[in-house]
Amino acid sequence: MNDPLSDSQLTPMPRRLRVPPAGRTPGCAVLWRSESDGWSAPPLHLPCPLLLLRVNAQGTRVLTPEGGLVAHHEDRAFTPFHWIEEILGSLGGSVRGTERRLFHSPVFPLAIVCASYEYGRYFHPHEHCFPHLEQSEMDDLFVSFHSTGFVLKNDQWTLVGRPPGPETRWRGWAVSAAQTEWPRPPALSAGSSSRAAVALPGGKAQAAEPCMSPEDYRRALGVIRGHLRAGDIYQANMTVRFDGRTTASPDRVFAAGIRQGGDRFAALVRASDCSHVSFSPELLLRKWGRSICTRPIKGTRFRTPMEDDHEIEEDLAASGKDRAEHIMIVDLERNDLGRLCEYGTIRVDPLMAITRHPTLFHLESTVWGTLRARVGLRDLFAAMFPGGSVTGAPKRRALEIIAELENRPRGIYCGAMGWIDCRGDAELNLPIRTATMYDDGHYSFHGGGGIVADSQPDQEWRELNDKIVFMREAFARASG
């Protein structure tokens, strides 16, 4: 049961199949992957977490899904990655030594990871660059551990993994008998587009509106351009938060976005007091053995029915501004990976490929490297978090300037979402086009873009609003 699926068992996702609901228990998750990505990891449905790990103002806590305390560390500077590795190792047993196959699904047990952008404060030299930390409404880091789950195979949800036995222990904790029961297969049609509505006290659903006026945005860009002229930075990524209210459940929003084509690195995770709904097209990191890659996105054009796609692609490919902006971030990512990888192994292939998405075109590059021996999870986060494409260059100074100008915490937006399995392999998206939904019907998402010396405020404001069209449509379809 612990063996991963081979490539021959995987098929593209038929559109007639419905998206399973994540569920209401903290730690439940659905991860969706499009076959067009070229990576064969199939959709995952993870309804039964065994343990939760939360990092917030109360410190670091390991909990049962029912809220029972397993372990606690009060130091806010503590990064619990060795705890994550220890729990996965305890649950995994002999799985860690099994042979890897190229391009297949993760091995159970695994952990689902949701790291907020503000989690970057835990890593030198960025720890002072997040002044909005105290305003954050969610955990800095939320992790759920799963020993079983469902993988979509041949149009069927197949149960994989193995429930831990009663002898499985971590720091004195033993798996209860109730937690060793296997979950039922998810329905492919019933309940996947749940009609459950959210009660909105004191008002109806409201479309998301920006928390910063166009005038304030122009003033912020003026400050950034001053830093650019002074040579403090070469690029900074400025973002704006949008707040709204909806009667739709997170499951409905997620299903609506998947049907719109937002399934490249999509994820729906029920966290401790909210749900994160991500339709990200961007890969923060993928680790497979000692191989690692990241896929920064920079350079955007809006797709409209009135224009020819090929003409838009040609315009993007020929844009000196977009190409220069993109190359800066590729160089930054090469530097980040260089802190982790063996000398001479960093390469870029392809460079500035044009990728199509439901409402946008992007320039995307893939940066590869071979990790040095004994590089752990904390090393990966310390080197690559937050992602270069959503911060700027040089990263540290860009983070400082962003913190002075953005009037809200980013939360899960521009953080990381994905999985880490018991062998240390991982796939984490960079959550752009990502919303956080609360039980009272309130939700928020962000839009943003890279600012360089020749950026024009009005054009950047239009691009920012173009980038959130997909999110607006997903919420509108789910509410309707």
One Martini backbone bead per residue (centre of mass of N, CA, C, O) as a GRO file, in nm:
protein
  480
    1MET     BB    1   0.050   0.066  -0.012
    2ASN     BB    2   0.324   0.254  -0.021
    3ASP     BB    3   0.340   0.254  -0.309
    4PRO     BB    4   0.375   0.424  -0.574
    5LEU     BB    5   0.267   0.546  -0.859
    6SER     BB    6   0.266   0.497  -1.181
    7ASP     BB    7   0.243   0.643  -1.486
    8SER     BB    8   0.042   0.427  -1.616
    9GLN     BB    9  -0.196   0.506  -1.393
   10LEU     BB   10  -0.224   0.783  -1.532
   11THR     BB   11  -0.478   1.037  -1.596
   12PRO     BB   12  -0.652   1.259  -1.717
   13MET     BB   13  -0.884   1.501  -1.621
   14PRO     BB   14  -1.206   1.484  -1.626
   15ARG     BB   15  -1.454   1.729  -1.633
   16ARG     BB   16  -1.693   1.551  -1.507
   17LEU     BB   17  -1.541   1.557  -1.257
   18ARG     BB   18  -1.558   1.619  -0.932
   19VAL     BB   19  -1.485   1.802  -0.655
   20PRO     BB   20  -1.389   1.733  -0.355
   21PRO     BB   21  -1.440   1.791  -0.042
   22ALA     BB   22  -1.248   1.877   0.230
   23GLY     BB   23  -1.385   1.986   0.482
   24ARG     BB   24  -1.405   2.082   0.845
   25THR     BB   25  -1.144   1.968   0.928
   26PRO     BB   26  -0.854   2.030   1.034
   27GLY     BB   27  -0.638   1.938   0.750
   28CYS     BB   28  -0.804   1.926   0.520
   29ALA     BB   29  -0.750   1.824   0.165
   30VAL     BB   30  -0.694   1.957  -0.175
   31LEU     BB   31  -0.496   1.852  -0.461
   32TRP     BB   32  -0.430   2.003  -0.775
   33ARG     BB   33  -0.331   1.877  -1.108
   34SER     BB   34  -0.205   1.940  -1.413
   35GLU     BB   35  -0.088   1.773  -1.697
   36SER     BB   36   0.052   2.024  -1.845
   37ASP     BB   37   0.307   2.032  -1.648
   38GLY     BB   38   0.464   1.731  -1.673
   39TRP     BB   39   0.358   1.622  -1.399
   40SER     BB   40   0.220   1.318  -1.253
   41ALA     BB   41   0.089   1.433  -1.017
   42PRO     BB   42  -0.198   1.381  -0.872
   43PRO     BB   43  -0.474   1.413  -0.727
   44LEU     BB   44  -0.556   1.499  -0.384
   45HIS     BB   45  -0.724   1.340  -0.098
   46LEU     BB   46  -0.738   1.468   0.257
   47PRO     BB   47  -0.959   1.381   0.526
   48CYS     BB   48  -0.736   1.247   0.760
   49PRO     BB   49  -0.589   1.370   1.011
   50LEU     BB   50  -0.354   1.314   1.281
   51LEU     BB   51  -0.193   1.593   1.279
   52LEU     BB   52  -0.102   1.918   1.416
   53LEU     BB   53   0.072   2.226   1.318
   54ARG     BB   54   0.138   2.536   1.506
   55VAL     BB   55   0.228   2.883   1.424
   56ASN     BB   56   0.227   3.148   1.669
   57ALA     BB   57   0.192   3.356   1.937
   58GLN     BB   58   0.196   3.074   2.122
   59GLY     BB   59   0.376   2.922   1.926
   60THR     BB   60   0.449   2.575   1.921
   61ARG     BB   61   0.208   2.322   1.812
   62VAL     BB   62   0.094   1.993   1.884
   63LEU     BB   63  -0.204   1.835   1.752
   64THR     BB   64  -0.498   1.716   1.755
   65PRO     BB   65  -0.793   1.742   1.583
   66GLU     BB   66  -0.940   1.787   1.879
   67GLY     BB   67  -0.697   1.963   2.054
   68GLY     BB   68  -0.476   1.800   2.164
   69LEU     BB   69  -0.183   1.810   2.339
   70VAL     BB   70   0.159   1.712   2.250
   71ALA     BB   71   0.326   1.985   2.188
   72HIS     BB   72   0.552   2.260   2.315
   73HIS     BB   73   0.677   2.590   2.198
   74GLU     BB   74   0.736   2.931   2.297
   75ASP     BB   75   0.939   3.010   2.091
   76ARG     BB   76   0.919   3.224   1.814
   77ALA     BB   77   1.208   3.134   1.680
   78PHE     BB   78   1.104   2.861   1.631
   79THR     BB   79   1.178   2.588   1.403
   80PRO     BB   80   0.987   2.278   1.325
   81PHE     BB   81   1.137   2.080   1.113
   82HIS     BB   82   1.232   1.841   1.292
   83TRP     BB   83   0.947   1.763   1.371
   84ILE     BB   84   0.841   1.695   1.093
   85GLU     BB   85   1.053   1.476   1.033
   86GLU     BB   86   0.990   1.300   1.283
   87ILE     BB   87   0.694   1.237   1.228
   88LEU     BB   88   0.727   1.113   0.946
   89GLY     BB   89   0.926   0.892   1.039
   90SER     BB   90   0.736   0.755   1.243
   91LEU     BB   91   0.503   0.694   1.032
   92GLY     BB   92   0.689   0.555   0.797
   93GLY     BB   93   0.933   0.395   0.863
   94SER     BB   94   1.046   0.204   0.584
   95VAL     BB   95   0.977   0.404   0.345
   96ARG     BB   96   1.237   0.590   0.316
   97GLY     BB   97   1.407   0.347   0.150
   98THR     BB   98   1.266   0.356  -0.103
   99GLU     BB   99   1.241   0.361  -0.428
  100ARG     BB  100   1.267   0.582  -0.679
  101ARG     BB  101   1.057   0.745  -0.909
  102LEU     BB  102   0.996   0.910  -1.188
  103PHE     BB  103   0.734   1.091  -1.173
  104HIS     BB  104   0.541   1.090  -0.897
  105SER     BB  105   0.384   1.041  -0.632
  106PRO     BB  106   0.368   1.067  -0.321
  107VAL     BB  107   0.460   0.946  -0.009
  108PHE     BB  108   0.336   0.773   0.245
  109PRO     BB  109   0.360   0.988   0.456
  110LEU     BB  110   0.231   1.331   0.488
  111ALA     BB  111   0.255   1.692   0.449
  112ILE     BB  112   0.068   1.980   0.491
  113VAL     BB  113   0.154   2.314   0.377
  114CYS     BB  114   0.110   2.646   0.545
  115ALA     BB  115   0.275   2.947   0.459
  116SER     BB  116   0.321   3.250   0.541
  117TYR     BB  117   0.474   3.533   0.454
  118GLU     BB  118   0.546   3.605   0.765
  119TYR     BB  119   0.739   3.354   0.809
  120GLY     BB  120   1.006   3.505   0.721
  121ARG     BB  121   1.091   3.610   1.017
  122TYR     BB  122   1.250   3.324   1.095
  123PHE     BB  123   1.476   3.434   0.883
  124HIS     BB  124   1.784   3.482   0.799
  125PRO     BB  125   1.777   3.838   0.717
  126HIS     BB  126   1.428   3.883   0.757
  127GLU     BB  127   1.309   3.929   1.058
  128HIS     BB  128   1.253   4.267   1.023
  129CYS     BB  129   1.032   4.264   0.751
  130PHE     BB  130   0.745   4.221   0.950
  131PRO     BB  131   0.530   4.447   1.096
  132HIS     BB  132   0.236   4.285   1.044
  133LEU     BB  133   0.224   4.032   1.230
  134GLU     BB  134   0.008   4.119   1.456
  135GLN     BB  135  -0.232   4.137   1.225
  136SER     BB  136  -0.259   3.851   1.191
  137GLU     BB  137  -0.529   3.596   1.132
  138MET     BB  138  -0.305   3.367   1.127
  139ASP     BB  139  -0.097   3.131   1.085
  140ASP     BB  140   0.227   3.106   0.999
  141LEU     BB  141   0.202   2.784   1.051
  142PHE     BB  142   0.051   2.498   0.875
  143VAL     BB  143   0.022   2.144   0.968
  144SER     BB  144  -0.059   1.827   0.817
  145PHE     BB  145  -0.100   1.475   0.892
  146HIS     BB  146  -0.072   1.184   0.663
  147SER     BB  147  -0.125   0.822   0.606
  148THR     BB  148  -0.376   0.884   0.423
  149GLY     BB  149  -0.532   0.867   0.088
  150PHE     BB  150  -0.633   1.007  -0.228
  151VAL     BB  151  -0.602   0.894  -0.570
  152LEU     BB  152  -0.624   0.970  -0.900
  153LYS     BB  153  -0.729   0.670  -1.088
  154ASN     BB  154  -0.893   0.596  -1.351
  155ASP     BB  155  -1.143   0.779  -1.244
  156GLN     BB  156  -1.044   0.702  -0.945
  157TRP     BB  157  -1.051   0.678  -0.601
  158THR     BB  158  -0.751   0.582  -0.436
  159LEU     BB  159  -0.633   0.417  -0.174
  160VAL     BB  160  -0.352   0.528   0.019
  161GLY     BB  161  -0.150   0.381   0.232
  162ARG     BB  162  -0.121   0.360   0.608
  163PRO     BB  163  -0.225   0.297   0.898
  164PRO     BB  164  -0.130   0.336   1.200
  165GLY     BB  165  -0.021   0.178   1.459
  166PRO     BB  166  -0.026   0.152   1.804
  167GLU     BB  167   0.302   0.176   1.809
  168THR     BB  168   0.292   0.456   1.719
  169ARG     BB  169   0.535   0.715   1.804
  170TRP     BB  170   0.547   1.060   1.953
  171ARG     BB  171   0.638   1.177   2.233
  172GLY     BB  172   0.424   0.955   2.367
  173TRP     BB  173   0.241   0.918   2.128
  174ALA     BB  174  -0.061   0.743   2.048
  175VAL     BB  175  -0.252   0.589   1.835
  176SER     BB  176  -0.567   0.567   1.800
  177ALA     BB  177  -0.815   0.365   1.702
  178ALA     BB  178  -0.978   0.581   1.539
  179GLN     BB  179  -0.715   0.662   1.356
  180THR     BB  180  -0.701   0.363   1.202
  181GLU     BB  181  -0.924   0.423   1.020
  182TRP     BB  182  -1.056   0.402   0.718
  183PRO     BB  183  -1.159   0.583   0.473
  184ARG     BB  184  -1.374   0.683   0.248
  185PRO     BB  185  -1.453   0.719  -0.057
  186PRO     BB  186  -1.500   0.968  -0.264
  187ALA     BB  187  -1.721   1.139  -0.429
  188LEU     BB  188  -1.763   1.245  -0.770
  189SER     BB  189  -2.064   1.396  -0.740
  190ALA     BB  190  -2.139   1.405  -0.453
  191GLY     BB  191  -2.086   1.716  -0.280
  192SER     BB  192  -1.863   1.882  -0.453
  193SER     BB  193  -2.094   2.130  -0.482
  194SER     BB  194  -2.172   2.257  -0.228
  195ARG     BB  195  -2.471   2.437  -0.097
  196ALA     BB  196  -2.351   2.554   0.139
  197ALA     BB  197  -2.413   2.830   0.333
  198VAL     BB  198  -2.325   3.145   0.452
  199ALA     BB  199  -2.371   3.331   0.721
  200LEU     BB  200  -2.447   3.692   0.712
  201PRO     BB  201  -2.406   3.917   0.938
  202GLY     BB  202  -2.536   4.226   0.829
  203GLY     BB  203  -2.530   4.097   0.523
  204LYS     BB  204  -2.434   4.060   0.206
  205ALA     BB  205  -2.285   3.995  -0.057
  206GLN     BB  206  -1.943   4.102  -0.155
  207ALA     BB  207  -1.734   4.234  -0.347
  208ALA     BB  208  -1.416   4.285  -0.395
  209GLU     BB  209  -1.211   4.535  -0.235
  210PRO     BB  210  -0.979   4.764  -0.201
  211CYS     BB  211  -0.738   4.873   0.062
  212MET     BB  212  -0.641   5.065  -0.178
  213SER     BB  213  -0.604   5.338  -0.340
  214PRO     BB  214  -0.494   5.469  -0.631
  215GLU     BB  215  -0.346   5.704  -0.493
  216ASP     BB  216  -0.181   5.537  -0.287
  217TYR     BB  217  -0.043   5.365  -0.501
  218ARG     BB  218   0.107   5.592  -0.644
  219ARG     BB  219   0.268   5.681  -0.398
  220ALA     BB  220   0.415   5.413  -0.355
  221LEU     BB  221   0.552   5.412  -0.636
  222GLY     BB  222   0.712   5.669  -0.584
  223VAL     BB  223   0.890   5.547  -0.365
  224ILE     BB  224   1.010   5.317  -0.530
  225ARG     BB  225   1.136   5.496  -0.753
  226GLY     BB  226   1.329   5.637  -0.562
  227HIS     BB  227   1.491   5.379  -0.493
  228LEU     BB  228   1.573   5.319  -0.782
  229ARG     BB  229   1.732   5.583  -0.837
  230ALA     BB  230   1.926   5.528  -0.577
  231GLY     BB  231   1.997   5.200  -0.583
  232ASP     BB  232   1.859   5.009  -0.366
  233ILE     BB  233   1.698   4.889  -0.613
  234TYR     BB  234   1.550   4.699  -0.902
  235GLN     BB  235   1.300   4.559  -0.742
  236ALA     BB  236   0.940   4.560  -0.655
  237ASN     BB  237   0.662   4.398  -0.487
  238MET     BB  238   0.340   4.521  -0.519
  239THR     BB  239   0.050   4.501  -0.301
  240VAL     BB  240  -0.313   4.429  -0.283
  241ARG     BB  241  -0.591   4.414  -0.088
  242PHE     BB  242  -0.896   4.215  -0.097
  243ASP     BB  243  -1.234   4.255   0.018
  244GLY     BB  244  -1.505   4.022   0.113
  245ARG     BB  245  -1.832   3.864   0.059
  246THR     BB  246  -1.987   3.531   0.105
  247THR     BB  247  -2.211   3.242   0.046
  248ALA     BB  248  -1.985   3.061  -0.021
  249SER     BB  249  -1.803   2.790  -0.018
  250PRO     BB  250  -1.490   2.672  -0.054
  251ASP     BB  251  -1.572   2.434  -0.237
  252ARG     BB  252  -1.712   2.606  -0.456
  253VAL     BB  253  -1.476   2.787  -0.531
  254PHE     BB  254  -1.281   2.562  -0.610
  255ALA     BB  255  -1.456   2.432  -0.830
  256ALA     BB  256  -1.480   2.687  -1.006
  257GLY     BB  257  -1.171   2.724  -1.059
  258ILE     BB  258  -1.118   2.450  -1.192
  259ARG     BB  259  -1.325   2.493  -1.430
  260GLN     BB  260  -1.151   2.755  -1.530
  261GLY     BB  261  -0.830   2.639  -1.508
  262GLY     BB  262  -0.702   2.651  -1.190
  263ASP     BB  263  -0.496   2.354  -1.186
  264ARG     BB  264  -0.187   2.357  -1.158
  265PHE     BB  265  -0.151   2.457  -0.819
  266ALA     BB  266  -0.388   2.352  -0.649
  267ALA     BB  267  -0.558   2.443  -0.327
  268LEU     BB  268  -0.736   2.296  -0.036
  269VAL     BB  269  -0.734   2.427   0.304
  270ARG     BB  270  -0.811   2.344   0.632
  271ALA     BB  271  -0.770   2.530   0.887
  272SER     BB  272  -0.822   2.637   1.202
  273ASP     BB  273  -1.006   2.933   1.103
  274CYS     BB  274  -0.977   2.853   0.790
  275SER     BB  275  -0.957   2.886   0.427
  276HIS     BB  276  -0.751   2.779   0.157
  277VAL     BB  277  -0.760   2.915  -0.186
  278SER     BB  278  -0.578   2.781  -0.467
  279PHE     BB  279  -0.465   2.902  -0.819
  280SER     BB  280  -0.173   2.848  -0.877
  281PRO     BB  281   0.092   2.884  -1.140
  282GLU     BB  282   0.327   2.865  -0.915
  283LEU     BB  283   0.658   2.747  -0.839
  284LEU     BB  284   0.868   2.732  -0.573
  285LEU     BB  285   0.912   2.404  -0.518
  286ARG     BB  286   1.101   2.104  -0.624
  287LYS     BB  287   1.169   1.791  -0.460
  288TRP     BB  288   1.390   1.513  -0.579
  289GLY     BB  289   1.586   1.431  -0.376
  290ARG     BB  290   1.858   1.627  -0.514
  291SER     BB  291   1.647   1.761  -0.678
  292ILE     BB  292   1.584   2.108  -0.791
  293CYS     BB  293   1.311   2.351  -0.839
  294THR     BB  294   1.211   2.663  -1.000
  295ARG     BB  295   0.919   2.892  -1.118
  296PRO     BB  296   0.938   3.186  -1.222
  297ILE     BB  297   0.716   3.472  -1.245
  298LYS     BB  298   0.748   3.726  -1.513
  299GLY     BB  299   0.524   3.868  -1.690
  300THR     BB  300   0.228   4.030  -1.837
  301ARG     BB  301  -0.087   3.937  -2.000
  302PHE     BB  302  -0.402   4.002  -2.110
  303ARG     BB  303  -0.682   3.813  -2.189
  304THR     BB  304  -0.884   3.858  -2.482
  305PRO     BB  305  -1.140   3.803  -2.714
  306MET     BB  306  -1.037   4.052  -2.913
  307GLU     BB  307  -0.761   3.900  -2.916
  308ASP     BB  308  -0.479   3.760  -3.028
  309ASP     BB  309  -0.274   3.538  -2.882
  310HIS     BB  310  -0.017   3.572  -3.062
  311GLU     BB  311   0.009   3.878  -3.032
  312ILE     BB  312   0.044   3.879  -2.726
  313GLU     BB  313   0.295   3.701  -2.715
  314GLU     BB  314   0.477   3.883  -2.889
  315ASP     BB  315   0.462   4.130  -2.703
  316LEU     BB  316   0.585   3.995  -2.454
  317ALA     BB  317   0.853   3.886  -2.584
  318ALA     BB  318   0.937   4.202  -2.678
  319SER     BB  319   0.957   4.310  -2.390
  320GLY     BB  320   1.194   4.481  -2.221
  321LYS     BB  321   1.070   4.512  -1.940
  322ASP     BB  322   0.984   4.212  -1.887
  323ARG     BB  323   1.261   4.084  -1.935
  324ALA     BB  324   1.420   4.237  -1.719
  325GLU     BB  325   1.243   4.156  -1.481
  326HIS     BB  326   1.287   3.850  -1.515
  327ILE     BB  327   1.600   3.829  -1.496
  328MET     BB  328   1.628   3.930  -1.207
  329ILE     BB  329   1.475   3.685  -1.078
  330VAL     BB  330   1.646   3.458  -1.187
  331ASP     BB  331   1.905   3.550  -1.046
  332LEU     BB  332   1.792   3.528  -0.761
  333GLU     BB  333   1.726   3.221  -0.775
  334ARG     BB  334   2.011   3.129  -0.831
  335ASN     BB  335   2.118   3.231  -0.562
  336ASP     BB  336   1.935   3.068  -0.372
  337LEU     BB  337   2.023   2.786  -0.483
  338GLY     BB  338   2.332   2.830  -0.430
  339ARG     BB  339   2.297   2.780  -0.111
  340LEU     BB  340   2.223   2.450  -0.172
  341CYS     BB  341   2.414   2.380  -0.409
  342GLU     BB  342   2.620   2.259  -0.615
  343TYR     BB  343   2.875   2.339  -0.786
  344GLY     BB  344   2.764   2.389  -1.126
  345THR     BB  345   2.429   2.303  -1.123
  346ILE     BB  346   2.315   2.559  -1.226
  347ARG     BB  347   2.013   2.604  -1.427
  348VAL     BB  348   1.833   2.720  -1.727
  349ASP     BB  349   1.527   2.527  -1.816
  350PRO     BB  350   1.365   2.734  -1.938
  351LEU     BB  351   1.374   3.063  -2.087
  352MET     BB  352   1.108   3.250  -2.117
  353ALA     BB  353   0.839   3.112  -2.117
  354ILE     BB  354   0.516   3.088  -2.249
  355THR     BB  355   0.221   3.099  -2.053
  356ARG     BB  356  -0.107   2.972  -2.020
  357HIS     BB  357  -0.405   3.122  -1.896
  358PRO     BB  358  -0.728   3.200  -1.856
  359THR     BB  359  -0.638   3.544  -1.834
  360LEU     BB  360  -0.319   3.484  -1.896
  361PHE     BB  361   0.015   3.578  -1.955
  362HIS     BB  362   0.347   3.431  -1.907
  363LEU     BB  363   0.667   3.445  -1.781
  364GLU     BB  364   0.881   3.144  -1.766
  365SER     BB  365   1.113   2.980  -1.550
  366THR     BB  366   1.368   2.717  -1.498
  367VAL     BB  367   1.537   2.630  -1.198
  368TRP     BB  368   1.825   2.430  -1.144
  369GLY     BB  369   1.948   2.167  -0.910
  370THR     BB  370   2.199   2.021  -0.682
  371LEU     BB  371   2.207   1.907  -0.383
  372ARG     BB  372   2.345   1.894  -0.108
  373ALA     BB  373   2.427   1.732   0.149
  374ARG     BB  374   2.207   1.759   0.411
  375VAL     BB  375   1.949   1.902   0.314
  376GLY     BB  376   1.689   2.062   0.467
  377LEU     BB  377   1.399   2.221   0.529
  378ARG     BB  378   1.517   2.475   0.657
  379ASP     BB  379   1.709   2.540   0.425
  380LEU     BB  380   1.496   2.591   0.210
  381PHE     BB  381   1.351   2.828   0.351
  382ALA     BB  382   1.595   3.015   0.409
  383ALA     BB  383   1.662   3.052   0.093
  384MET     BB  384   1.341   3.079  -0.053
  385PHE     BB  385   1.209   3.255   0.179
  386PRO     BB  386   1.055   3.429   0.009
  387GLY     BB  387   0.982   3.468  -0.301
  388GLY     BB  388   1.128   3.654  -0.551
  389SER     BB  389   0.868   3.732  -0.733
  390VAL     BB  390   0.728   3.869  -0.443
  391THR     BB  391   0.959   4.091  -0.385
  392GLY     BB  392   1.284   4.123  -0.496
  393ALA     BB  393   1.576   4.339  -0.590
  394PRO     BB  394   1.701   4.293  -0.340
  395LYS     BB  395   1.537   4.119  -0.108
  396ARG     BB  396   1.580   4.262   0.162
  397ARG     BB  397   1.522   4.556   0.071
  398ALA     BB  398   1.245   4.499  -0.051
  399LEU     BB  399   1.109   4.410   0.212
  400GLU     BB  400   1.138   4.678   0.361
  401ILE     BB  401   0.973   4.853   0.160
  402ILE     BB  402   0.712   4.694   0.159
  403ALA     BB  403   0.652   4.724   0.468
  404GLU     BB  404   0.607   5.042   0.448
  405LEU     BB  405   0.354   5.028   0.222
  406GLU     BB  406   0.192   4.801   0.324
  407ASN     BB  407  -0.136   4.788   0.507
  408ARG     BB  408  -0.110   4.463   0.503
  409PRO     BB  409  -0.112   4.151   0.544
  410ARG     BB  410  -0.072   3.865   0.340
  411GLY     BB  411  -0.033   3.587   0.438
  412ILE     BB  412  -0.068   3.327   0.224
  413TYR     BB  413   0.015   3.523   0.036
  414CYS     BB  414   0.331   3.448  -0.085
  415GLY     BB  415   0.402   3.182   0.031
  416ALA     BB  416   0.307   2.837   0.105
  417MET     BB  417   0.188   2.534  -0.079
  418GLY     BB  418   0.177   2.177   0.016
  419TRP     BB  419   0.412   1.903   0.008
  420ILE     BB  420   0.560   1.656   0.242
  421ASP     BB  421   0.737   1.376   0.264
  422CYS     BB  422   0.903   1.108   0.432
  423ARG     BB  423   1.171   1.172   0.229
  424GLY     BB  424   1.166   1.501   0.158
  425ASP     BB  425   0.981   1.546  -0.051
  426ALA     BB  426   0.856   1.825  -0.267
  427GLU     BB  427   0.560   2.054  -0.317
  428LEU     BB  428   0.547   2.413  -0.372
  429ASN     BB  429   0.364   2.675  -0.391
  430LEU     BB  430   0.294   3.011  -0.501
  431PRO     BB  431   0.033   3.199  -0.353
  432ILE     BB  432  -0.130   3.296  -0.601
  433ARG     BB  433  -0.441   3.318  -0.650
  434THR     BB  434  -0.536   3.359  -0.331
  435ALA     BB  435  -0.760   3.263  -0.067
  436THR     BB  436  -0.922   3.368   0.238
  437MET     BB  437  -1.167   3.191   0.439
  438TYR     BB  438  -1.430   3.262   0.654
  439ASP     BB  439  -1.704   3.167   0.852
  440ASP     BB  440  -1.849   3.469   0.810
  441GLY     BB  441  -1.773   3.529   0.479
  442HIS     BB  442  -1.503   3.632   0.479
  443TYR     BB  443  -1.261   3.762   0.234
  444SER     BB  444  -0.924   3.730   0.078
  445PHE     BB  445  -0.712   3.899  -0.163
  446HIS     BB  446  -0.452   3.949  -0.411
  447GLY     BB  447  -0.258   4.203  -0.586
  448GLY     BB  448   0.029   4.229  -0.821
  449GLY     BB  449   0.371   4.371  -0.888
  450GLY     BB  450   0.645   4.462  -1.060
  451ILE     BB  451   0.881   4.727  -0.991
  452VAL     BB  452   1.034   4.953  -1.210
  453ALA     BB  453   1.174   5.225  -1.354
  454ASP     BB  454   0.941   5.210  -1.610
  455SER     BB  455   0.699   5.226  -1.443
  456GLN     BB  456   0.342   5.277  -1.462
  457PRO     BB  457   0.091   5.336  -1.252
  458ASP     BB  458  -0.159   5.286  -1.433
  459GLN     BB  459  -0.058   5.020  -1.556
  460GLU     BB  460  -0.020   4.868  -1.285
  461TRP     BB  461  -0.317   4.888  -1.191
  462ARG     BB  462  -0.433   4.729  -1.428
  463GLU     BB  463  -0.271   4.469  -1.387
  464LEU     BB  464  -0.369   4.407  -1.105
  465ASN     BB  465  -0.673   4.377  -1.197
  466ASP     BB  466  -0.625   4.153  -1.404
  467LYS     BB  467  -0.520   3.933  -1.193
  468ILE     BB  468  -0.820   3.923  -1.037
  469VAL     BB  469  -1.031   3.811  -1.233
  470PHE     BB  470  -1.032   3.513  -1.160
  471MET     BB  471  -1.129   3.548  -0.865
  472ARG     BB  472  -1.391   3.694  -0.921
  473GLU     BB  473  -1.516   3.466  -1.094
  474ALA     BB  474  -1.512   3.238  -0.885
  475PHE     BB  475  -1.700   3.382  -0.679
  476ALA     BB  476  -1.937   3.436  -0.869
  477ARG     BB  477  -1.997   3.141  -0.948
  478ALA     BB  478  -2.034   3.029  -0.659
  479SER     BB  479  -2.266   3.228  -0.575
  480GLY     BB  480  -2.454   3.149  -0.837
   0.00000   0.00000   0.00000
